């Protein structure tokens, strides 16, 4: 592809698309767009499923063109702390408290909320194992969806979700907000349009995978009155209640801000699908692979224990051996030979091209040599995204714009599915501890029934998907 000769002009186009969102939507909106069922002239009626830390920040970031009409959480205290916020959330949720909280309906089961409330759309910010079930129930109820990343806990359920979005015609925005960040979009477009020449390989952080559930066998305590434990477990096996399984980012265990359900395979792909979903998303975008993926996956030799410990201390439970599979480096290869290597610490993505390199992280990129890209955007573009990853307003605005225009959001469902599929492939290769061959068209492993058996997961009775 040709080198981008006019980065400033391209940046202005990217910024317009990212910041306004509605432009593309207006061009593609159809005359058959459904009438918004609950909206007033100015405000869409939104439900929010999940009122933990992320859910609260999304409520706080919701543009004023929407009102939060209902919230849902299996924890009573989290609902209370959302309606009457204290501490850091007193300011984050100030507008919600003043304008919406008194009239906001409350539920513990999102299925009941979708049945009873007159909503236009829903934000889903629950633990990962509830992402697809909640989204599918919302789509079945005729709602548009903002679904936090990672999109899924298995590759199979991702394809089900993609097909459900297509069938219902609803707007689903994946919470991969770097798709709307102007700096990330600009860097990805620079790579995609040949700014580095031919891409040879991409290096990413070697994000840890999840612990097997046997690691939680010692967790057991009496259920608390505060949480509906059956609802939390959902489609996963009903295990003994323990606060360490369901509470995330609310207390420390040693140096680790405890990651709760995010640590364990039944509920999550851990940091490979959590942080990894952001980084892989940028790689897929920059390489033009939003509808495809790699064809081979290989687990590499373990890194020294001190290397792993230095990189991931305070971010996950540390390994007791360098051979622990969830920390093994992984190398993937696309059909055209480009390598994707999960090899280093948690800092950045590094694109290696014939003309040089590009380093990227959230809201930042730079080239080596620097003269490959010298025109920088207005500093205000970077500043508006500051806030430790909690700032999501422009990405939410893009979603709301597309709800009204029936346009395609910046992070559509197929994109989110293909991104998290790469993350799942890394975790599955580690789990099986052997090379895998993947067919991204058929979304099956090649002549490998053992690996194919891991594409989906069983679901507990009473928590089947609407399509089951």
Secondary structure, DSSP 4 states (H G I P E B T S, - for coil): ----S-HHHHHHHHHHHHHH-HHHHHHH--TTPPPPSS--SS-EEEEEE--SHHHHHHHHH--TTEEEEEEE-SBHHHHHHHHT--TTHHHHTHHHHHHTGGG-EEES-HHHHHHH---SEEEE-S-GGGHHHHHHHHHHTT-EEEEPSS--SSHHHHHHHHHHHHHHT--EEES-GGGT-HHHHHHHHHHHTTTTSSEEEEEEE----PBPGGGGTT---PPPTTB-HHHHHTTS--PPP-HHHH--SSSEETTEE--GGGGBTTT--HHHHTHHHHHHHHHHHHHT-TT---SEEEE-PPPPHHHHHHHHTTTSPPPSSTT-GGG--EEEE-TTS-EEEEEE-SS-EEEEESS-EEEEETTEEEEESGGGS--PPPHHHHHTT-STT---HHHHHHHHHHHHH----TT-HHHHHHHHHHHHHHHHHHHHTS-EEEETTTTEETT-HHHHTTSS----TT---TT-
